[in-house]
Amino acid sequence: MWFLATLATSVIVLVIYSVQLPVLSSPRRRSELKEIDHKVDVLLDRCFAHLVGLEEVRKELSKIGVAFLLREKRRMEGKKPGAGNGDDALDHFMVLGKPGVGKTTVAAALAKFLISIGRCDRMKKVSRADLVGSYVGQTERKTKKILQNKKSCIIIDEAYTLYQPGASGSDYGKIALEIILEAMSAKDNDIVVVLIGYEGAMHEMGKVNDGFWRRITQSLTIPDLTAVLMAAIFEKKVEKKYLSLAPDVTTKWLETFFEENFNAVGQNHNGSLPVKLLGHATHYLNARVVTEGDMTLRLTRSDIENGRDDLLSQFRMLDRHVDFSVHVSQFFKNYGQQLVFEGIRWVICGK
């Protein structure tokens, strides 16, 4: 269904472009289109400057931005925006991806972009706790209050938590979701809703309402990070901390380093992996500053390799903890009832 929603959006955007073609046939109009393209590129650069590896996302947003600005220009000239108006192609988004790929960061950049082109004038981030109440009537009030923020880009983090299959009758997440979906389809509501979540969980949530996918007009999937992207993130984080890298710590060395050392665990951590690695490597840099008086603040290969050893050791400890927890859980699942009966018998019979 998400594929069909994305395909429908692309068709709508193409229709918008086709409506503009006769109008843009003159040299002046072509020049105006070129200016709009350039403006959108500049705004995307500004909003996504701190992010890497999102070329496909930027391409989709570029088409959306150009279509919106063309329509607004025609409206300012007193002309009809075009067949179907194209408003639906610009409204509600879903941002999907695995843990650590930066879904929330991308959603925030998306909101800034929509604000920069004039589609929204503010951003509001919320989660289940901001929408769902604990008693009858509270959820309606909380959710509707948030949706009253006119021209807002409302980002709902971990949106799939609103739908919890098998939850008790006192769980009001489904009510909040239904109110949100109703607001998304209201013609007099100029908000933009951005739902964030894991792909599988979001598709399950889509089953709760037949109109869910009709309201999502754009689906952005954030890919897993490659070794190349992890190296780029590491370099950006180093620069942000006002540190530097030793001359032999080149981009190529970092890319090979991530590929050889974190290939097996990379997709389980994604963007958090280079951040954690930098944290561990910095400990060794700080130790050199104290013991050797090295004030160059340069991370060496040795710092990074020692940080890798600490990080991988930490991952192994976590894996052992998870394995132990699974074994304990399985034991009580298999023998828990028997242990309870034996305990009751011991209390009653004394043996």
C-alpha positions as CSV (number, residue, x, y, z in Angstrom):
1,M,0.0,0.0,0.0
2,W,2.8,2.5,0.8
3,F,4.2,1.8,-2.7
4,L,0.9,2.7,-4.2
5,A,0.7,5.9,-2.1
6,T,4.1,6.9,-3.2
7,L,3.4,6.1,-6.9
8,A,0.1,8.1,-6.7
9,T,2.1,11.1,-5.3
10,S,4.6,10.9,-8.1
11,V,1.7,10.9,-10.7
12,I,0.1,13.9,-9.0
13,V,3.4,15.8,-9.1
14,L,3.9,15.0,-12.8
15,V,0.4,16.3,-13.4
16,I,1.3,19.5,-11.7
17,Y,4.3,19.9,-13.9
18,S,2.3,19.1,-17.0
19,V,-0.2,21.8,-16.1
20,Q,2.6,24.3,-15.9
21,L,4.3,23.4,-19.2
22,P,2.2,25.6,-21.5
23,V,2.6,28.5,-19.2
24,L,6.4,27.9,-18.9
25,S,7.0,27.7,-22.7
26,S,8.3,31.3,-23.0
27,P,11.9,32.2,-22.3
28,R,10.8,34.3,-19.3
29,R,8.8,31.4,-17.8
30,R,11.7,29.0,-18.3
31,S,13.9,31.4,-16.5
32,E,11.4,31.6,-13.7
33,L,11.3,27.8,-13.4
34,K,15.1,27.7,-13.3
35,E,15.1,30.3,-10.5
36,I,12.6,28.2,-8.5
37,D,14.7,25.1,-9.0
38,H,17.7,26.9,-7.8
39,K,15.8,28.3,-4.8
40,V,14.6,24.8,-3.8
41,D,18.2,23.5,-4.1
42,V,19.5,26.2,-1.9
43,L,16.8,25.7,0.7
44,L,17.4,21.9,0.7
45,D,21.1,22.5,1.2
46,R,20.4,24.8,4.1
47,C,18.0,22.4,5.8
48,F,19.9,19.1,5.2
49,A,23.5,20.4,5.4
50,H,24.2,18.4,8.6
51,L,22.9,15.1,7.1
52,V,24.6,12.7,4.7
53,G,23.4,9.9,2.3
54,L,19.9,11.2,1.6
55,E,20.1,11.8,-2.1
56,E,16.8,10.0,-2.9
57,V,15.0,11.8,-0.1
58,R,16.2,15.2,-1.4
59,K,15.1,14.3,-5.0
60,E,11.6,13.7,-3.8
61,L,11.5,16.8,-1.7
62,S,12.9,18.9,-4.6
63,K,10.0,17.8,-6.8
64,I,7.5,18.6,-4.0
65,G,9.1,22.0,-3.3
66,V,9.1,23.1,-7.0
67,A,5.5,22.0,-7.4
68,F,4.4,24.0,-4.4
69,L,6.3,27.1,-5.3
70,L,4.9,27.0,-8.9
71,R,1.4,26.7,-7.6
72,E,1.9,29.5,-5.2
73,K,3.3,31.7,-8.0
74,R,0.3,31.1,-10.2
75,R,-2.0,31.9,-7.3
76,M,-0.2,35.2,-6.6
77,E,-0.6,36.0,-10.3
78,G,-4.4,35.5,-9.9
79,K,-4.4,32.3,-12.0
80,K,-5.8,28.9,-11.1
81,P,-3.1,26.6,-9.6
82,G,-4.0,23.8,-12.0
83,A,-6.2,20.8,-12.3
84,G,-6.9,19.2,-9.0
85,N,-5.0,22.0,-7.3
86,G,-2.3,19.5,-6.3
87,D,-2.6,20.3,-2.6
88,D,-2.8,16.6,-1.6
89,A,0.6,16.0,-3.1
90,L,2.2,18.3,-0.5
91,D,0.5,17.4,2.7
92,H,1.2,14.3,4.9
93,F,4.4,12.3,5.2
94,M,5.6,9.0,6.6
95,V,9.3,8.7,7.6
96,L,10.4,5.0,7.8
97,G,13.7,3.3,8.8
98,K,15.5,1.0,11.2
99,P,16.8,2.2,14.6
100,G,19.6,4.7,14.4
101,V,19.2,5.9,10.8
102,G,18.1,9.3,11.9
103,K,14.4,9.3,11.2
104,T,13.6,12.0,13.8
105,T,16.5,14.2,12.5
106,V,15.3,13.8,8.9
107,A,11.7,14.6,9.9
108,A,12.9,17.8,11.6
109,A,14.9,18.8,8.5
110,L,11.8,18.1,6.4
111,A,9.7,20.4,8.6
112,K,12.4,23.1,8.3
113,F,12.2,22.7,4.5
114,L,8.4,23.0,4.5
115,I,8.7,26.1,6.6
116,S,11.3,27.6,4.3
117,I,9.1,27.2,1.2
118,G,6.1,28.7,3.1
119,R,4.0,25.5,3.4
120,C,4.2,25.7,7.2
121,D,5.2,28.4,9.7
122,R,6.2,26.2,12.7
123,M,7.2,22.8,13.8
124,K,5.8,20.8,16.7
125,K,7.2,17.4,17.8
126,V,5.0,15.1,19.8
127,S,4.8,11.5,20.9
128,R,2.2,9.1,22.3
129,A,2.4,10.7,25.8
130,D,1.4,14.1,24.3
131,L,-1.6,12.7,22.6
132,V,-3.0,9.8,24.7
133,G,-4.8,10.3,28.0
134,S,-5.5,7.9,30.9
135,Y,-9.2,8.4,31.1
136,V,-12.3,8.8,28.8
137,G,-12.3,12.2,27.1
138,Q,-8.7,13.2,27.9
139,T,-7.3,11.8,24.7
140,E,-9.7,13.8,22.6
141,R,-8.8,17.0,24.3
142,K,-5.1,16.5,24.2
143,T,-5.0,15.4,20.6
144,K,-7.4,18.1,19.3
145,K,-5.4,20.8,21.1
146,I,-2.2,19.8,19.3
147,L,-4.0,19.6,15.9
148,Q,-5.3,23.2,16.4
149,N,-1.9,24.6,15.6
150,K,-2.7,26.1,12.3
151,K,0.0,25.9,9.5
152,S,2.1,23.6,11.7
153,C,4.2,20.7,10.7
154,I,3.3,18.2,13.4
155,I,5.9,15.4,13.8
156,I,4.6,12.3,15.6
157,D,7.6,10.3,16.8
158,E,7.1,6.5,17.2
159,A,3.7,6.9,15.7
160,Y,3.1,3.1,15.7
161,T,2.8,3.1,19.5
162,L,-0.7,4.7,19.0
163,Y,-1.8,1.3,17.7
164,Q,-1.2,-1.6,20.1
165,P,-2.8,-4.8,19.1
166,G,-4.2,-6.8,22.0
167,A,-4.1,-3.8,24.3
168,S,-6.8,-3.5,27.0
169,G,-9.9,-1.5,26.5
170,S,-8.4,1.4,28.5
171,D,-5.8,2.1,25.9
172,Y,-6.9,5.2,24.0
173,G,-4.1,5.3,21.4
174,K,-6.5,4.1,18.7
175,I,-8.8,7.1,19.5
176,A,-5.9,9.5,19.1
177,L,-5.0,7.9,15.8
178,E,-8.6,8.2,14.4
179,I,-8.7,11.9,15.4
180,I,-5.4,12.5,13.6
181,L,-6.6,10.7,10.5
182,E,-9.8,12.7,10.4
183,A,-7.8,16.0,10.8
184,M,-5.4,14.9,8.0
185,S,-8.3,14.6,5.5
186,A,-10.2,17.8,6.6
187,K,-10.3,20.3,3.7
188,D,-10.2,23.3,6.1
189,N,-7.1,22.0,8.0
190,D,-3.8,23.3,6.8
191,I,-1.5,21.3,9.0
192,V,1.1,18.8,7.8
193,V,1.4,15.6,9.7
194,V,4.7,13.6,9.6
195,L,4.5,10.1,11.1
196,I,7.8,8.4,12.2
197,G,8.3,4.7,12.8
198,Y,9.7,1.3,11.8
199,E,8.4,0.0,8.5
200,G,6.8,-3.2,9.7
201,A,5.2,-1.5,12.7
202,M,3.8,1.3,10.6
203,H,2.3,-1.1,8.1
204,E,0.6,-2.9,10.9
205,M,-0.8,0.4,12.2
206,G,-2.2,1.1,8.7
207,K,-4.5,-1.9,9.1
208,V,-6.5,-0.1,11.8
209,N,-8.2,2.3,9.4
210,D,-9.0,1.7,5.7
211,G,-8.3,5.3,4.8
212,F,-4.9,5.4,6.4
213,W,-2.8,5.0,3.2
214,R,-5.0,7.5,1.3
215,R,-4.0,10.2,3.8
216,I,-0.2,9.5,3.5
217,T,0.8,11.2,0.3
218,Q,4.5,10.8,0.6
219,S,6.6,8.0,2.1
220,L,10.3,8.6,2.8
221,T,12.4,5.5,3.6
222,I,15.8,6.2,5.2
223,P,18.3,3.6,4.1
224,D,20.7,1.8,6.4
225,L,24.1,3.5,6.7
226,T,27.0,2.1,4.7
227,A,30.6,2.2,5.8
228,V,31.1,5.3,3.5
229,L,28.3,7.1,5.2
230,M,29.5,6.1,8.7
231,A,32.9,7.5,7.9
232,A,31.3,10.7,6.7
233,I,29.3,11.0,9.9
234,F,32.4,10.3,12.0
235,E,34.3,13.1,10.3
236,K,31.4,15.6,10.7
237,K,31.1,14.8,14.4
238,V,34.9,15.2,14.9
239,E,34.7,18.7,13.3
240,K,31.6,19.6,15.4
241,K,33.6,18.7,18.6
242,Y,36.4,21.0,17.4
243,L,38.8,18.1,17.1
244,S,40.9,17.0,14.2
245,L,42.2,13.8,12.7
246,A,45.9,12.8,12.3
247,P,47.2,13.0,8.8
248,D,47.1,9.3,8.3
249,V,43.5,9.1,9.4
250,T,42.1,9.7,5.9
251,T,38.6,9.4,4.6
252,K,39.6,6.2,2.7
253,W,41.2,4.7,5.9
254,L,38.0,5.4,7.9
255,E,35.8,3.9,5.2
256,T,37.9,0.7,5.2
257,F,38.0,0.7,9.0
258,F,34.2,0.8,9.3
259,E,33.8,-1.9,6.6
260,E,36.3,-4.3,8.2
261,N,35.3,-3.8,11.9
262,F,31.6,-3.0,12.0
263,N,30.1,-4.7,9.0
264,A,28.5,-7.4,11.2
265,V,26.9,-5.0,13.7
266,G,26.6,-1.8,11.7
267,Q,22.9,-2.1,10.6
268,N,21.9,-2.8,14.3
269,H,23.2,0.6,15.3
270,N,23.5,2.7,12.1
271,G,24.1,6.4,12.9
272,S,24.7,5.8,16.6
273,L,27.7,3.6,15.8
274,P,30.2,6.4,14.6
275,V,28.9,8.6,17.5
276,K,29.7,5.9,20.1
277,L,33.0,5.1,18.5
278,L,34.0,8.8,18.7
279,G,33.0,8.9,22.3
280,H,35.3,5.9,23.1
281,A,38.2,7.2,21.0
282,T,38.0,10.6,22.7
283,H,38.7,9.0,26.0
284,Y,42.1,7.9,24.7
285,L,42.8,11.3,23.2
286,N,42.0,12.9,26.6
287,A,44.3,10.4,28.3
288,R,47.1,11.5,26.0
289,V,46.5,15.1,26.8
290,V,46.8,14.4,30.5
291,T,49.8,12.0,30.4
292,E,51.8,13.4,27.5
293,G,50.6,17.0,27.3
294,D,49.5,16.5,23.7
295,M,47.4,19.6,23.0
296,T,47.0,19.1,19.3
297,L,43.6,17.5,19.9
298,R,44.2,15.1,17.0
299,L,42.6,11.7,17.0
300,T,45.1,9.1,15.9
301,R,44.6,5.6,14.4
302,S,45.5,4.2,17.8
303,D,42.8,6.2,19.5
304,I,40.2,5.0,17.1
305,E,41.3,1.4,17.2
306,N,41.3,1.4,21.0
307,G,37.9,2.9,20.9
308,R,36.8,0.2,18.6
309,D,38.0,-2.5,21.0
310,D,36.1,-0.9,23.9
311,L,32.9,-0.5,21.8
312,L,33.0,-4.1,20.5
313,S,33.6,-5.4,24.0
314,Q,30.5,-3.4,25.1
315,F,28.4,-4.9,22.3
316,R,29.5,-8.5,23.4
317,M,28.5,-7.8,27.0
318,L,25.1,-6.6,25.8
319,D,24.7,-9.7,23.7
320,R,25.5,-11.9,26.6
321,H,23.0,-10.1,28.8
322,V,20.3,-10.4,26.2
323,D,21.1,-14.2,25.8
324,F,20.9,-14.7,29.6
325,S,17.6,-12.8,29.7
326,V,16.2,-14.9,26.9
327,H,17.2,-18.1,28.7
328,V,15.7,-17.0,32.0
329,S,12.5,-16.0,30.3
330,Q,12.3,-19.3,28.5
331,F,12.9,-21.2,31.8
332,F,10.1,-19.5,33.6
333,K,7.8,-19.9,30.6
334,N,8.5,-23.7,30.6
335,Y,8.7,-24.3,34.4
336,G,7.1,-21.2,36.0
337,Q,3.7,-22.8,36.6
338,Q,5.2,-25.9,38.1
339,L,7.4,-23.8,40.4
340,V,4.4,-21.9,41.7
341,F,2.4,-25.1,42.4
342,E,5.4,-26.6,44.2
343,G,5.8,-23.4,46.3
344,I,2.1,-23.4,47.3
345,R,2.3,-27.1,48.2
346,W,5.4,-26.4,50.3
347,V,3.6,-23.6,52.2
348,I,0.5,-25.7,52.8
349,C,2.0,-29.1,53.4
350,G,5.4,-28.0,54.8
351,K,7.2,-30.2,52.3
